[in-house]
Every structure is written in C-alpha cells, then in structure tokens.
Amino acid sequence: LRIKCADKARRIGKLRYPSEKKKLKNKLRRTQLNRQFDFSTVLEGVWRMSMLVVSVHEDPGKNFFGVSEPLLREIARAIEFPVASMLPSEAFVVVRKSFDVRKKDPKFVYTVDMDVNKLISLEPRAAEFVSALKPKVGSLEFVSHGDFSGDVISMVQRHRKGVQNSSSVEVDRFHSNLNFSETSKPKVAVVGSGPSGLFASLVLAELGADVTVLERGETVEQRGRDIGALVVRRILQPESNFCFGEGGAGTWSDGKLVTRIGKNNSSVVTVMKTLVRFGAPSSILVDGKPHLGTDRLVPLLQNFRRYLHQIGVTLRFRTRVDDLKVQNGRIIGVKFSDSRYKSESDIQNLDCDAVVLAIGHSARDTYQMLLSNNVDMVAKDFAVGLRIEHPQELINTIQYSGLASEVQSGRGKVPVADYQVAKYIGRQHMEPFTRSCYSFCMCPGGQVVLTSTDPSEICINGMSFSRRSSRWANAALVVTVSSHDFDSLHFSGPLAGVEFQRMLERKASAMGGGNFVVPGQVVTDFLNQNLSVMSLPSSSYRLGVKAAKLHELFPSQINEALQHSIALFDKELPGFISSSALLHGVETRTSSPVQVTRGGDTWESSSVRGLYPVGEGAGYAGGIVSAAVDGMQAGFAVARNFGLFDQELDSSM
C-alpha cells in the first residue's frame, strides 16, 4: 500500500501541515515588518534581540541579570560583529532572562535591548554592522525610544501635566459635560484591598477622585499575627486569614507574577514597574518566571498603603460592606459595619458616586448580598481537585537530572525546579464533554496552607517565601467543573458553583475529623482506590494530615478525570507517581465561581449603574498581576466616566 501526501502546491487552508502554517505566518510577518520598517532610522533607537542562548555551565546563574562575556558572544553572533570582546557591555540591557530545561539541554535564554546611539558612541566600528541589520521575526526587531511604559504614578502624572499644558479652550471642552467642579471631587468607594482594589484606588486618587477603601480584613501586619494564631493555636479569624485582609488571597501564596495576558503587554509592564516602585526587586522585570513570596509582599503592601495615605485615600480596615444603596437603578452609596461583630445596630452609611467592587473569590456573603440587590451574575466554570506534595529534591531530579545539585535550596545557580502540566480528558473517557486537567499554583520549595474561611470547611492552597527553600514542592492537580456538574447535584442559579465548593469543603472537613486536620492519601492508593497506607509521608501542612479515602471525595466523573490525568502526568514527568507523593484535600478556590456581568468597554455593571465589578472575585482575573491590571484599567474607565481622564487606555500606555 502506497500512501501519497497531497501536493504541497495543493495544500491550502486547513489542509496545510502545522509546520507549513507556521512558515507561512512567519513569512507574512516578515513581509509586514519590512514594509513598515524605516531603514533611515537603523542607526537610532533600540534593537531588541531575542532567543539568545547561554549554556548553564557558562552563565553566572539565575540571580545575575547583567551582560556576561558568554552573552556578549551571542550578541556579537546575532549582529555578525567579528570580535565580541570589543562590544561595550554598557550598550546592552537584559530585558528578559529565563531558564529552559526542555529536551534535557539546560540553558538560559535572554532577550536583550541594544542602544544603537550608545553602542556607536563607544564603538564606532559597530555602525557598519548595525546598518546592515534587518528585522527577523522572533529574533530581531527594531524598537523606538518611545515604546517603553512607566509605572502607574508616572504615567498619570504625565497625563495630568499634558492636560495642564493644553490650551484653555481644549480643557474647557473636556470639562464641559461634567457634574463635578474643581472643588467637588467624585466620591468612589473601593470594596476590597487586594491587587485590583489597590490599583483601582491608586489610579483614581492620582486622577483626582475622593477614594475610600473598605476592607473587611485586617492590615497586613495584624493579618500575619492572625495567621500565626491559626497555624499555632488553631484559632480561625473569619475576617482575617489566608483569604481576607490587606493584599488579598495572593499575599499568603507564592507571590507569582506570571500571567497569561503576556509579559510584554503594556498594562502588565506598567503593573510590574509599579510593584518595583513600592519595593519589589527590579529583577521581576527581567525574570522569565517572576515571583515575590510572602516575605517580600508584606513590606511592599505597607509601602503601597503609606503612599495611598499620602495622596488622600481613606483606608478603613475591619469594615465589611453589608449592602448597596441603589436608587433608580444607580449606586448612591453603601452600608457597612465593623466586621468583627455580627450586630446590625452599628451599620453605617457611606454616600458615593461609584463603587468599585474588588472583592476576592471567597466573599460568599457578598455574592449573596449582590444577588439580593438584583445585581446580574452568572455561575462560572472553575476547577477543583487535590494538592499533591513531593520532596523538592525529587522534583529537582525529575526536571534537572544531574544538574539537581545546583539548586542548593534556592541559593544555587539554577532556579528551584517547578513544573506545569496539562491534559484534556474527553468523550473517550466516558465524559459527556471535554475537561481540562492541569497543575495549578505550583509552589516549589513551599508549603500547604489552610484557606478556609469557615471552621466547618476545609480548603487548602500552597505558598512559598522568596527563596523557596522548603524541602517540599506542592501543586494543585485540578479539573474543570461547570453547570453540568452543578446540575447533576441539583445546584442551580448564579451561586450553584458556591454550593458545589461548599459541599466538597464540608466533606473534606468530615474526612479529616475536624479541627482543621486535612484528609490525605498517597498518590498510589488514590489511583488504586484503596487505603493501604495509614502512616503517611511527612507533610508541610502544619495542622495535621489524616489518612482518608480521597477517591471517595468527588463525584465519580471528577475522580476518574483526576486519576487519568495523574497517570498521564507521570508519562511527562517520570517519577511523578511515587510512594513519597502525598495528596491533600481539598482545593476548590482556584478562581471565582461566579461572574458579575459588566460592559466590555466601561467596566460598569450591566444591571446597576455606578457599580464596577473588577478583579478575581468578580470573575475577570486569576492571580496577582491580572487582578492588578483589571483594577488599574477599571480605575481609568471610572475616571473617564467622571471626566477625570480623556484618553483611550492603550494610547496612554
């Protein structure tokens, strides 16, 4: 039997092979680049070189972000300069550095900006080679000097300066339709002080709004003490814990700053530079997988709070928003009380012109309050599963092989090893629809922590400090759930997902026997659906782990999807299924179970005017950076609606 492929000339559209599609796409991009490129500017501005590779044995290591001699040799090769040692390192800036161990060939991969003016002034002979450069898709591009964004504060200040310098006629036209005079500022209440709430507050206050932040939890200092009391004395403060308080749930997590929005997105860069301004190390702007860790997030949040105070923001902690004040379909204020008490006698009113709703994904009572006010919400897909923990040395060996000794508990040349796995489980596995099964919030050198907000429930997460020096590695292994799963258990309405979470968390609490002990099972027993091992491997979870039948925790279809995906993950990471791998239950709060609907361009609620649902709790973000970006963009949208900002967001960045 002879099989003949379709003629290359006849393969068009969907008939093309993936490699052919990729080549065609790159060819089109090259053509577009050459048409747009102004060759007269080749000796000015900045050239960006990507995919510069330095062997791990030649590189100074993960914490070095300068221009080393091996990197200079790669730069010289990229611009075809004959003698690398003649290139002045001052003309080059590392803008991205990542560690790549794929194909078992460990290397550091760089993106470098070359300042042409500085290069030629220091080494005039380089002009001949630079003048011959042409853009290459994926490896070489020309970037003008004006393409670099700053932090939020400098960006807003540039905007305000531009408005002041504009003609009086233009300014009068801009302010002609406003209901606020120069002396009366629009009053905005921001509910929540997580990343989205903090960035929305920062933007609005800088643009001239009267901002009040209402946070149900404690300041980050008191929150740390309350978490300590939980871990040591098993005392859970319902309003000050791993989920609630200044900084949001991400403060006591790994502090990851990776996002699917894209590292080079202008909004992401602006957020990252703002974090650096408030105390984050500048390396987060360069590191391919930036993270902070709780120990660095705490002082950063203190600096953020101090700055908000300086620019006139009122911050009220221990303040729970109990109700909205709505008149004729529009927000006119909120009702709030001291979150430490349940009494309704101390409820107070705050009149305002807008409310930025920046709650976290665990604010279930707030979801119920929104529902009672007829705020439009829908149930949203999310993911549930278990948190698996391995010895970090095992993960180092799986990922790095002979290079594992270079980790040195976070002090070595290479990063502490992590992993990211994902598979799809579809109809061939007896499912009525496709589920995504993946690792979530992987914490190398971390620990498993309790994120329950109710003593009758068990919910867990992972966290790491900045050095990631713990002897354990943990990650959630989760599968997506949707209305199909909620309906089968007769959970309906916008809060169906909340009830689904609650059911699993209460069941996990019962399996653990109460008192915040979590149910655990070695991964081999989970796959075999038995409980042969009662003496479990050591765990980083400090409140106790009890052997339990976690294979009976979930509905059967979810349990089977988890088991099948773990078997697939072991093929990708040989050794992943191990007698030392311990599963902990249960992980349910991967993202918000609801979405508060809003306008795509205005960020305003689709049902209540003046209400702006943002961030992770509203169903529009997942993680520190994406929540901060959403809050920042919402801040500009609110400001634009009140006439405090007159530009399109993309152009301002």
N, C-alpha and C positions, 0 to 999 in steps of 0.2 A: 504494500500500500504506500503510495507516494502522496505526501501532503505538501501542497504548494501554497505559499502565502500570497495574499493579494499583491498585485503590482504596487510598488511604492508610489508610483505616479497616480494610481487609482485610489490610494488610501486617503480619504478626506474625512473631515469632521470626526465623528465618533469612531470611525474605522482606524484612525491613526493609533500607533502604539504610544504608550505614555512617554517613552524617550523621544519620539518624533514630535509629540505635542510640546514637550519641554524645549526642544531645539527651536521649534517654530516660534514659541513665545519669546525666547531669548533673542532670536533674530529680529522680531518686531520691536522689542525693547531697544536693541542696538540701533536700529534704523531711526527710532524716535529720538533717542539720545543724540545721535549725530545731527539730526535736523535741528534740534533745539540748542545744541551746543554752539557757543560763540567762541570760535578759535582765537579771536583777537584778545580774549581775556585769559589765555592759557598761562601767562606769567604773572597772574594776580590771584588773590583769593586763596582758597584752600582746596587741595585734592584729598579725597578720602580713599584709603586703601584698605580693602577687606580681605579676609581669609589668608592672613599672613601667619604661617605656621612655624612654631619653635618647639623642638623636641623637649620633653620634660627633663631630660638629662642636661640640656644646655641652658634651660630657663632658670632665673634666680628663684622662682617659686610663686605660689599663689598670692602672696602679700606684696609682691613687687609690681608696681604699675608704671614704672619708668621705661626708658628706651635702653635696652641692654645691647651688647655687641652682637649677639645672635639675631636679635630683632633688626638691628641696623643692616645686617647682611641680607635679610629677607626684604627689607625696604629697597636696598640697592638693586636687588634682583627684580623687584616689581617695576622700578623706573628705569631699569637697564643702565644703571650707573656702575662704572667698572670697579671702583675702589671704595668699598663700604666704609673703611676707616676714615675717609675724607669727608663723609657726610656729617654735618654738625647735629648732634642729638637734640639741640635746643629748637630745631626747626620742626620737630615731630612731637605729637601728643597722642598718647594712647587713649582712645575713647571707648574701647571695649576689650575685655580680656576674659576668655572662658576656657575651661578645661574639658578636653574631649578624650574619652577613653573608648570610643566606638572602634570596632574592628581590632580591639586589643592593641592599638597603637597610640599610647598616651602622648598627648601634646597639648600645648597651649595655643589657642587661636586668637589672633589680635585683629582689631580694626584700629587704624592709625590715621590721624589727620596731619597733612603736610602743609605748613605755612610757606607758600611759594616765595613771598617777599622776604621773609626771614632767611629762608634757605639760600636764595641768590645773594643776599647781602653778606652772608657768612661764607658762602662757597660759590663765587660767580660762575665757575665752570659747570655748575649744575644746570644753568639756564638752557644749554643746548639740549640736554636730555629731557627737561621738563617741557620744552616747546614741542617735543615730538610725541607727547602723551595724548592719547585718545581715550574717551570713556569706554569702559568694559563692564558689561552687566555683571553684577555680583562681585566685582573685584576692584574696580576703579571708577570713581565718579568725582565730578567737579562740584564743589560746594562753595557758594558765595559767602562773604563775610557776614551778611545779614541773616543767615539761616539758623542762628543759634538763639534759643529762647532762654530767658532768665527765670528766676523764681517768681512766685505769685506776687510778692510785695513789690519787687522792682518793676514787674510788668504793669501792675495797677498804677504805680507812681508815674511811669512813663505815660500811661494813658491820661492821667489827671493833668500832667504837665502839658500834654498836647492840647487838651481842652482849654486850659488857661491861656495858651498861646494862640488859640484860634481867634478869628475875628469876633467882635461882639455880636454882629449880625448872625453869624453861624451859631453862636452859643444861644442866642435868644430863640432861634428857630428850634434848636434841640430841646429847650426847656418849655416851649410854648404850650404843650399839652399836659403838663404835669399838674398834679393836685397838691404838690409839696413845694413850699417856698424854701429859700436858702436857710431859713431858721428852723423850719419844721422838717425833721427827717422822717422818712418812712420807718415804722417800728416793725421789726421782724423778730419773731420767736423761733429759735432753733431748738428742736427737741432731740437731744442726744449729743454726746461729745465724743463719738467715735470719729474715724477719719473723715467721713462725709460731712458730719456736723461741724467739725473743726475747720475744714477747708471752706465750707459754705460761709461760716461766720467770719473767717479771715477776709474773704473776698468782699462780702457785704459791708463789713466795718471799714475796710480800706476805701471802699467806694462811697462811703458817707452815710450808710444806714445806721439806725439805732438798734443794736443787736443785743438780745438777751438769750443766753444758752441755758436751757433747763435740762439737767442731767439727774436721772433717778438715783444713780450710784454715787460713790464717794470719789474724792480726789485720788490720784494715783498713789499717793503716799499712804493714805488710810486704807485704800483698796489692797495694797500689799500686806498690810497688817491683818486685814480680814481674811485674806487668802492663807496667810500663815496660820491663823487660828483654825481655819478649816482643815488644813493638812495635818496640824499637830493635835488639835483638840476636837476635831470633827464638828465644829460649830459653823453651820452654813448661814451666812447673812443673805437673805433673799434678794437684797438690792445692791449688794457689794460682794462680788465674787469673780470667777473666771469669765463671766459673760457681761456683767453690768458694772459700769463705772467709767471714769475718765479714760479715754483712749479706745474704749470698746473691747470686744472679744479678742481682737488681734494683739492686744498688749501682752497678754499672758499666752502667747502662742510662739511660733518660731520666728515671727517678725519677718516673714518672707516678703520681698518686694518684687517678685516676678508677677507678670500679668499677661493675659492673652491679648490685651489691647495692642501690644507691640512696644519694645524698648525704645524705639526711635520716634514714637508718636510724640508730637509736641506737648500734648497735655501731660503725658507720663513724665517727660523730661522736666516740665515745669514743677510737677509734684515732687520729683526726686530732688531737684535743686532747692525746693522749699524745705524739705526734710534736712538737707545738709545745712541750710541756714540756721535751723533750730537745733543743730548738734549732731546729726548723723555724720559718720565718717564720709569723706569725699569719695572713698573707694566704691560706694554704692553706685556712683555714676558710671563706673568703668566695669565693675564685676559683672560677668555674664549671668550669674545667679545671685543677685544681691540679697542679703538678709541682715537684720539688725540684732535680733534676740531681745528678750525682755529686759535684760540689764541695760541695754542702750536705749530702749524705748522709753523707760521711766524718766530719765533726765531730759530727753527730747520733749516729752509731753509737758514737763514742768516749764521748760523754756517757751513752748508754744502758749501755755496758759498765761505766763507773765507778759508776753507780747500782746495777747488779746486784751489783757487788763490795760496795758499802756495805751492802746488805741480806742479805749472806751467801751469794750464789750463787757456786759454784765454776765457773770457766770454764777449760776445757782446750783449747787450740788445738793444731793439728798432731796431732790424735787421731782416728784412724779406727776406727769400730766394725766389727769383723770378724765378730762372731757374737752371737747371742742365747743367753741361758741360760734354758731353759724346763724347768719341772718340773710334771708332771701338768696340762699344758695352760695353765700360768700362767708369766708372766715372773718370774724371780727375779734377773736381772742381765744384764750384757752383757760381752763380751770385746772389748778394744780394744788398739791398738798405735800406735806413732809412725808417722804417715802418710808420713814422709819415707823410710821404709825398708820393704822388702818381706819382711824376715825374720820368721819366725813364732816365733822364740826369745824375743822381747820382749813377747809377748802377756800382757796383764794382765786382771784381773777386777774388775768393779765390781758389788757386790750392791745391788739396789734393789727397791723395791716396785712401781714402774711405770716404763715407758719411753714418753716422748712422741717419736714418730718424725716429725721435722720436716725430712726430707731434701729436697734440691732435685730438679728433674726430670732432672738429668744424672747422678744417683748410680746408674749402671747396675750396678756391682758390688754395691751394697746391695740392689738388686732381686733379684739372683741369690742373695744370701745369704738374703733373706726366703723365696724360693722353696724353698731347701734346708731351711728350718725349717718348711715346710708352712703358711706364712702365706698366707691366702686372698687372691689377687689376680686381677684380670681385665684383659685388654687393653682400652684405652680409645681412643675416637676422638680425633684431634688434627688438626693441619693442617701442611702442608708447602708450600714454594714458593720464591720468589726475593725478594731485596731490591732494590727499584728506587730509584735516586737521581737527583734532578733538581737543577738550580741553584735555590737557595731563592728567588731573585728571580723565577723563572718561576712557582713555586707562589704567591708573593705576588700576582703579576699575575693569575693564573687566579682566585684567590679574592677579591681586593680591587679589581681593575681600577685605577681612578685613585687609589685610596687606598693603593696599594702603597708609595708613597714615605714613608708614615707609619710603616713598620715600623722602619727605621733600625737594622738588625742587632740587634734586640732592645731597643734603647734608646728606641724611639719610642712614639707614643701608642696604637697598636694592637698586639695580640699578633703574633708571628711566625706566618705563616699555616701551617695544617695542613690535613689532610683525613681523612675517614673514608668509605670506600666499601664497599659490599657488594652482591652479586648472588647469585641461585640459578641453578645450571645443572642442568637436569633431563633427563627422558627424551627431550625433543625434540631434545637434542643428543647422542643416541646413548649416553646413560648409563643403566645399569640402575637407578639411584636418584638422588635429588637431592643435589647437592653445594653447600655454601656456599662462595663465593669472596669474599674480603674483604681489606681492608688491615689490617695488624696492627702494633702498636708503632710508630706513625708518629713520627719524630723530626725535628721542624723545627729548622733550624739545628744539625744533628747530624753524626754520622759513623758509618760502618760499621765494626764491630769483629769480631774473631775470638773465637768462643766454643767452640772445640774444646777437648776435654779429652784428646785422643789425637793425637800427631803425624801419624798416618796418616789422619786425618779432617779435613774442612773443614766447619765450621758457623759461621754468622755471625749477627749481631744489630745493632741500632742503639743509639746512646747520644747524650745531649746533656748539656751543662752548663747551669747555671741560666739564663743569659742567652740561650741558644740563638743564638749569634752566628756560627756557622759559615756558610759560603756554600753549603752543601748541605742538601737535605732528603731524607730517606730513609724508606722504609716497606717492610715485608714485604708481598708480594702472595701470599696463600696459599689453598689449597683443602683442604677437609676430607678426611681419609682414614680408613678403617675396616677392619674384618675382611675386607670384600670385596676390598680391595686387598692385604691381607696374604696371604689365602688363594691369590690368583692367583699369588703368588710362592713358595708353599709354606712360608710362615712361619706357625707355629701356636703356640698356648699363650699364657700371660699376657704373655710377653715378645716376642710377634710384632711389636708396634709398635717395640720397641727395635731388632730386627733390620732392620726396614724403614728406620728412621733411619740405622742404621749403613751399610746398602747405599748409600744416597744420599750420605752424607758421604764415603765412600771413593771413590765415583765422581767426586764433585766435586773431591776432592784429586788424583785422577789427571788430570782435565781441566786443573787449574791447574798441573800439573807438579811438585807438591811444594813443600816449604819455605814452606808457609802462603800461597802465592800462590792467589788465588781465581779461578775462571773467570768471565768477564764477557761480555756481549753487548748491543749496543744494542737497544732495545726493538723498533725497526722490523725488524731482522734476525730477532729471535725470532718475531715474528708471521709473517714471510715464510719462516721455516725455512731461512735461509741464513746465510752468514758473509761478507757483502760488505765489512764494515768491520773492518779489523785494527788500525787506530790508534784506540783507544777514547777517549771523553771523559775528562777528568780525574775522579778519584775521591777520596773522603775516606779510603778504605781504605789504610792506610799500608804494608802488606806486599806490595803488588803485585797487579795485575789482569791476567790473560791472556785474550786473545780466544779464545772457545770456543763450541762449538755447544750452548748450554744447552737448546735444543729437543730434544736427544737425551738429556738427563739423566734425565727422569722417564718412567715408563710412559706410553704414548700417551694414555690417558684423562685422566690428570692434566695432561699437557702441553696437550691440547686445551681442557680446562677453564680453564687459566690464560690461554691465548691468547684464548679467547672472552670471558672476564671483563675482560681488559685493554681489549679493543675496546669493551665496554660502559662501563667506567670513563671512557674518553675522551669518551663522549657526555655523561656527567655533569660531567666536568672537561675542557672543550675545550682541547686543547694538551697533555694528559697524555701522549699518544703523540708523542714528539719525538725528533729526532736527538741531542739532548743528554741523553736519559734512558737511564741505564745499569743493566742488570740484573746482579746479583751472585748467585753460587750458593754454598752452598745454605742455606735456612732450614728447619730441621727441628724445633727445640726450642721450639715455640710453647706447648706445655703438656705435662704428663706423659703418656707413652704407656701408663701403667698406672694402675689404681686399686686401692688396698689397701682391701678392704671393711671397713666398720665399722658399728656400731649408730647409728641416726639420732639418738637422744637421749643416748647415753652417750659417743659418740666412741671407744668401745673396739672393738678389732679383733674381727671376727666369728669368728675362729678361735683367737686367743691372748689369754687374759685378761691384763689389765695392760699391754697394748700399745695405744697410742693413735696411729694414723696421722693426721697433720694436714698442712695446707698444700698447696702446689703439687705437691711430689714425690709425695704420696700420692694426688693426683688430685682434690683438693677445693677448689682455688683457682686463680686466674690473675692474678698481679700483686701488688704490694706490699700494698695495702690489704686485698684479700680474703684473702690469706695471713695477714696480721696479725689480722684478725677471726677467722679459723678457729682460729688458735693461741690467741687470747685466750679464745674460747668453750671450746676444749678444756681450757685451764687451769682454768676454772671447773668443767667437768664432772669432771675428775680430782679437784679439791679437794672437790667434792660427794661423790664416791665414797669419799673418805677422811674425810668428816665435817668438813672444814675450812670448808665453805660450805653454808649451809642454805636458800638462796633459789633461786627459778627465775631464770634468767639475764635474761629480758625484764623482770621486775619490778625487778631490781636496777639496771637501766639506766634 
